[in-house]
Amino acid sequence: MAMEKDKYHILVIDDEEPIRRLLQKELANSRREVHVAESGAKAMAMVRDQWFDVVIMDLRLPDVTDLDLLIRIRESIPHIEVIMITGHGDIDSAVQAMKLGACDFIRKPFNLDQLDLVVDKAYQRVLLSRENAMLRHNADSVRMPVKFIGNSQAIRDIHFLIDKVAPARIPVLITGESGVGKDVVARLIHQQSACAGNPMIAKNCATLQKDLARSELFGHVKGSFTGADESREGLMSFAHDSTLFLDEIGELPVEVQASMLRALETQTYRRVGEKEERRVNIRFLFATNRRLAEEVEQGRFNEALFHRINAFTIEIPPLRSHKEDLPLLVNYFVTILSPENRPHRIVDSAMACILRYNWPGNVRELRNVIERSIILAENNLITERCLPRELVVASEVGQTSLTLESVERRHILKILGFHDGNRQKTAETLGISRKTLYRKLSQYAIS
């Protein structure tokens, strides 16, 4: 279903005052707000300051030639629908207007009921067009329900901050190591915000090509640079009336940071090659695994932009600092990743390995390990053998009470188990000769 807003905005452009008054009175209702302009110049000034959904315009205005105004309006506001009002002698021009992007034309004298129906259909096309564009740029928005799992004090504190900041319009900076769940926190903020009815637009700044970053964020007009064969909208356009989440903001090219600061402060932006500013309504969220204050000191990040996005910060701790949440996280991932009608269970010895491991890749690494273990599980049981060998060995090394000999003995036993007792494969995996392996088997009384 197409997303809906409380009201949508119509702009009527006609040089005849009686027609402007008539349409403003008859088309306005609880779901529509009707604005009027008496000239092309006035209309463009209004378009620069406000976002419209549907435009109704006379084909002939005294201060613009031909269909220039239609082209300029469609270039200024993406996915807008334009309805032309035309006299009997202007049918050829109306057909030309349709080729240039007008969605319909109404002949004078027009029927108000017919016009009312045409306007509503035009707005439905606007909703579908904008929603489809947002979903194309944010395929990840269709995911499993977003949850930030944990019952530790650290996680409860983060939920408290999310609940408090979500309804506000202030930018939020989410910090933490890679894999801690910064994107999950961003989606929770969006889901509890006034923008929740519209898809959140997300972009990892590390994937932006330096030369095209400005275009991808703000869009560009045809011919503005080599390869710009057609005009295109940017992420700012798709995020209008929604949330724009820029992950790894520390990777944003320095050349673009000043433009991002202006967009934050004024809620306006310009496409590459365009002189006129566009006004938007966007909630900004940012994330980084860098220390941006140090990046500012090194001259790699705009200081003013840093202070603007750092107004409200949520810092997510690494998984190793709240291991008491591991059982909840493990059970959650086992539940959602197990095949339907085949619930899996993790045995105590495997859970013990998971609890001892330090998880440098944080929650993302844990999820990947559980997914892999479910594939390897037999009889729906996740055992130590299902876990990555490196994880099991590292978890054993992490036990400070173990001696070097006991760690080595356990490691050899583990590799033997992986290879079902095959000495040759075990020696190859350990990187030692069979003779050395047999000596160690004898040393550690391994039969």
N, C-alpha and C positions, 0 to 999 in steps of 0.2 A: 504493500500500500504506500502511496506517495506520502511524504511527510507534509504536515500542515503547520501553519503558523496561526497566531490569534487573528491577525488581519493581513490582507494583502493590499498592495498600493497600486492605484491606477493613475496614470497621468493623461489628461485630456489636453490636446494641443489644437487650438482653433482660433482664428483671428476674429470670429464673430462672438460677441459677448453673450447674446441670447442662447447660442448653442452651448457655450461653456457652462452657463448657469443651469440650463436644462439637464445636461449630462451629469453635472455635479450633484444635482438634487435627486435625479431618478436612479442613478447607479449606486449611490451610497447606501450601505446597509451595515448590519452588525459585523460582517466579515470583510467589508471593503472600506477603504479610505480613498476618496477621490480628490486629486489635486488638479489644478488647471494652469495652463500657460497660454498667453495670447500670441506668442511668436516663437520662431525657432531658437533665437538667441536666449530667450527666457527659459525655454525648455531645456537647453543644454546646460544652463547655469543650475537648474534644479536637478538635473541628472548627475552633475558633478557632486552635489551635496547630499543626495538621497538615493536610496536603492528602490527602484520601481520594478514591478512584476509585469504589468501590462500597460501598453501605451495605445491610446486611441488618437489618431492624428489626421487632420485634413490633408488631403493630397496637395493642395495648393496653399502656400503661406507666403505673405508678401516679402519676407526677408531671407528666404532660402530658395535655391534653385533646384528644380527637378526633385530627385530622391536623395539628395545629399544628407538631409536630416535623418532619414531612415537609416542610412549606412552608419552615420556617426553615433546614433543611439544604440544600434546593435553592437557596435564596436565597444561602446562604453560600458554596457551592462550585459554580461553573458546570460544566455538562455532566456532573454526577455522575449515577449511576444508583442508584435505590433499589428494593430488593426487599422486599416486605412478607411477614411470617409471620403467618398468620391461622388462627383456629379455624373450625370448621364454621358457627358462628353469626354470623360476621363477614363473610360474602361481600358483603353490600351495602356495608359500609364499605370493603372491599378494592376494589370497583368504583369507589367514590368516590376512593380513593387513586390509582387508575390515571388518573382524570380530572385529578387534581392533579399528575401527573408521575411517579408510580411506574411502573417499567418492567414489573413482574411481581409476582405474589403466589404464595406456596407455602402449601398447607394443612398444618396439623398433623394427625397426625404426618407429617413430611416424609420423602421419600426422599433420602438424601445424594447419590446419583449424579445424581438429577434436579437437586438444588440446585447441584451442582458444574457441571453443564452450563449452567444458567441464569446462574450467576455469570460464567462465561467469555464467554457471549454478551453479557451486560451490559457487560463491560469492552471488548469489541470495539466496541460502540456508543459508549462513552466516547471511545475513540481516534479513531474516525471523526468524531464530533461536534467534538472539540477541533481536529483537523487541518483540517477544513473551515472552522471559524471563523477559524483562523490564516491560512489561505490567502485567505479573503475580505478580511481586513484587510491582506494583504501580497501583492497580486497581482504585484508586482515581483519576488517571490522566484523566479518561474519565468523565468529569463533564460538567456542564453548563459553558458558557463563563465566564472567570474570570474578575470581575470588582471590583474596589475599589471605592465605592460610596462616594461622598461628595463634597461640594463646599466651605467648610470653608478654612481659610488660612492654618490650620494644615494639612488638606488633600492635598491641593495644594502643600505644601512644600514636602510632602512625594512623590507625583508624580514627582516632580522635581528631587528628589534624585534617584528615580527608573530610570528615563530617563538617568541620568548621569552615574550611576554605572552599568547598565545592559550590555553595550558593553565591559566593562572592565573584567579582569580575577581575580580581587582581591576578596578574601572571604568577605562575607557580614554577619554581625550579626544583626538580626531583633529582637528588644526587645519590651516588652509591656505586659500588663495583659492578662490573658487567655480570649480568645474570641474576641480580638480586630481585628483579621484578619491577623496575621503574615503569615499564609500559603498563603493567597491571594497575599500579597506583594511578597513572594518568587516566586509564579507562574508568576506574572507579570514580575519580573526580568528575569526569565527563558525565557518567551515568547519574550522578547526584546533582548535576547542575541544571540551569534553565535551558541548556542546549541539548539535553538528553534525547529529545525527540528526533534529532538529526544525527547522521553518522559522524563520528569523529574522524578528522583527516589527520593521518599520521605519516611522518617522513623521517627517515634516518639521515641526518645531514652528512654522514660519512659516505653516503652513496651519491651525493650531489657531485656532478662534474664541475670542476672549478669554472670553466668557461661558460657553462650553461646554468649555473646555480641561480643567477638572478632571474633568468627566463623561467626556470621551473617553479620558482617561488611566486613570481609576480606576473608571469605571462609575457608575451611579446606581440608586436604587430608585424604584419607581413613586410618583408624587406628591411627589417631593423638591423639584421646582421646576416652574414653569409650563411646560407642554409635555411633562413627563415622564409620558406616558400608560402606560408600561410599564417594568419594570425592564430594565436593559441592562448587559452586561459591558463593561469597558474594556480598553485595550491591556495593562494589567498582568495581567489574567486570561489573555489569549491568549498572553502571553509566558512563562507558567509553565513551568519546566523547559526554557527556551530563552533566546534573546538578545533584548533590547529595544534597538534602535538609534534614538536620538533625534537626528536631524540638526538643525542650526541651533539648538542648545540655548540660544543667546543670545536667541532669540525667545520662549522660554517665558515666559508671563505671570508677573510678580513674585508675584502672589497665589498661584500654584501651586508656586512654587519650594520653599517650606518643606515642603510635602507630599512633593515629590520627594526632598528631602534625607532625610526620615524613611523613605521607602521604600528608599532606598539603604542606610541605616544599619541598619535593622531587618528588611528583607525582609518588611515588612507594609504594608498600606494599608487604607483604608476607602472604600467607595463613597459617593457623595454621598447624604446622607440616612440613612446607616447608622451605627449605633453600634459594632457589632462589627468588630474587625479581622480581616483575612484574611492568611494567611501564604502566601508564594510563594517560588519558587526561580528567580531571574532573574539573568542576566549582563547588565550595563549597559554600553553603548557610547554615546559622545556625539561630536558633531562640531560645529564652528563655523568661520565665516570672520571672526568678530569677535575683537577683543582683549579677552577676558573680564576681565583684570585692570583694564583701563581702565573697563569696564562696572561693575565693583565700586566703583571710586573715584567714579563718577558716580551711584552708588546705584541702578543699573538691574539689578544682578544680585546675588543673595544670596551674601555672602562665604563663609559656611560651605559652601554648595553648591559654590561654585567650588573651594575647597580639597579637597573630597571627590572631585570628578570630575577634578581636576587631578593626581591621585596618579601617573598614568602617562600621559604625553603623547607622541603621534606627530605630528610636524610634517611636512607634505608640501610640498616646495618648488614654486614655480611652474614651468611648463614652460620658460619663457625662461631659467631658471638651469641647465637640464640639456638643452640642445639636442642634445647628442650622442645622446640617445635618440630623436630625431625620426624617423630612418630606420626604426628598429624599430617605432615606433608607427604610422607611415604604412603600412608593409608589413602590419602586423597588421590594421589597419582595412580596407585594400584587400582582404585575404584574406577576412575574415569578412563584409564588406558586399557583395562582388561576387556577382551572381546565380550560381546553380548552373550549372556547365558553361560559365561565361563569365568566366574569370579576367581581371582587369584589370591593367594595368601603368602606372606613372607614369613619364613621361619626365624626363630629367635637368634640363631647364630649369624644369619645374614643381616638382621637388624642390628646386631652388635657391631658388625663391621661398619655399617652405615653410620652408627653413632660415634665410632672412633675416628672416622675419616674427617678431614678438615674442609672438604668441599671448596676448593679454590674457584671452581666455576659456579658456585652458589646454587640457587634454586634451579636454574636452567640445566646445570650439570646433573642435579638429582633427578629431574624429570627424564632426561635422556637415559640415565642409568636404569631407571625403573622401566622405561619403555623397552630397552634392550633386554632386560631381565625377564620380562613377560614373554618375549619371543623365545627365549632359551629355556623357560620353565618346563618341567615335566610334572604331569599330574597336577597342574595348576599351582605348584609350590615353587616359590622363589627361594633358592638356597644360595649358599656362598658360591657355589660353582657357576651360578647364573650371573654373578657380579663380575665386572671387569677385573682381570688379574691385577692390574696396577692398583686398583682401589683396595683390594684385599691386602696386598703387600704393604701399601702405604698405611693402612689402618693398623696393621700389626706393628710396623715400625713406630707408630705413634704411641705405643704402650711403653712408657719410659721404664717400666719395671722389667722388661724383657732384656736378656743379655744378647750380645751379637750372635752367639752360637744358637740360642733358641730362635731368634729371628730367621737365621739361615736354615735351620732345621724345618721350621714351619713353611718357609718359602719352597724348599725342595719338596716337601710333602704336598704342597698345594699344586706345584707344577706337575708332579707325578699324577696327581688326581685329575688334572686337566687332560693329561694324555693317557688316562686309563692304565697307568703303570708302565707305559712304553719307555724303556731306559734311553733308547737312542734319541727319540724326540725330546725327551726331558733334557738330555745333555745339550742338544742343539738349542733349545729355548734358553737354557741357562748360560749358553756361550762357553761351555767347558767340554773337555774330552770325556769319553765314556769311562776312561780309566780314573779320572778325577772324580767323576760322579760316583763310581763304585767305592772309592776310598771314603767319600763323605757319607755314603749310605752306611758303610761299616762304622764310621766314626760316630754317627748319630743313632746307631742301632735301628736303622730303617730296613725292614725286610722286604 
